[in-house]
Amino acid sequence: MRNVCWLLIGLAAVAFGIGTTLAFTGHPFLLPPVGYWRGAVGFLLFAIALRTMDKS
């Protein structure tokens, strides 16, 4: 379960980095930058939920 959480955190970092890069370059790639940021927040929230369920 820890590996899945680390994977989600890594995906969130990648999504946030892509969104930030696209926001400053102005070249949309599949999604607008806000889509990547929302994805990053979603990945992080899902990782938090998994960690809290694991502690029970």
C-alpha positions as CSV (number, residue, x, y, z in Angstrom):
1,M,0.0,0.0,0.0
2,R,2.9,2.3,0.7
3,N,4.2,1.9,-2.8
4,V,0.8,2.8,-4.3
5,C,0.8,6.0,-2.2
6,W,4.3,6.9,-3.3
7,L,3.3,6.3,-6.9
8,L,0.3,8.6,-6.5
9,I,2.5,11.3,-4.9
10,G,5.0,10.9,-7.8
11,L,2.2,11.2,-10.4
12,A,0.9,14.3,-8.6
13,A,4.4,15.9,-8.8
14,V,4.6,15.1,-12.5
15,A,1.1,16.4,-13.2
16,F,1.8,19.6,-11.2
17,G,5.2,20.1,-13.1
18,I,3.5,19.6,-16.5
19,G,0.7,22.0,-15.6
20,T,3.2,24.6,-14.3
21,T,5.3,24.3,-17.4
22,L,2.4,24.6,-19.7
23,A,1.0,27.6,-17.8
24,F,4.2,29.5,-18.4
25,T,4.9,28.4,-22.0
26,G,1.3,28.8,-23.2
27,H,1.3,25.6,-25.2
28,P,-1.6,23.4,-24.2
29,F,-1.0,19.6,-24.4
30,L,-4.2,17.5,-24.2
31,L,-5.5,19.5,-21.3
32,P,-5.2,23.1,-20.2
33,P,-2.8,23.7,-17.2
34,V,-5.7,23.8,-14.7
35,G,-6.5,20.2,-15.7
36,Y,-3.1,19.0,-14.6
37,W,-3.3,20.9,-11.4
38,R,-6.7,19.4,-10.6
39,G,-5.3,16.0,-11.4
40,A,-2.3,16.6,-9.0
41,V,-4.7,17.5,-6.2
42,G,-6.8,14.5,-6.9
43,F,-3.8,12.2,-6.8
44,L,-2.7,13.7,-3.5
45,L,-6.1,13.4,-1.9
46,F,-6.4,9.8,-3.0
47,A,-3.0,9.0,-1.5
48,I,-4.0,10.7,1.8
49,A,-7.2,8.6,1.8
50,L,-5.3,5.4,1.2
51,R,-2.9,6.3,4.1
52,T,-5.7,7.0,6.5
53,M,-7.5,3.8,5.6
54,D,-4.2,1.9,6.1
55,K,-3.8,3.1,9.7
56,S,-7.2,1.7,10.8
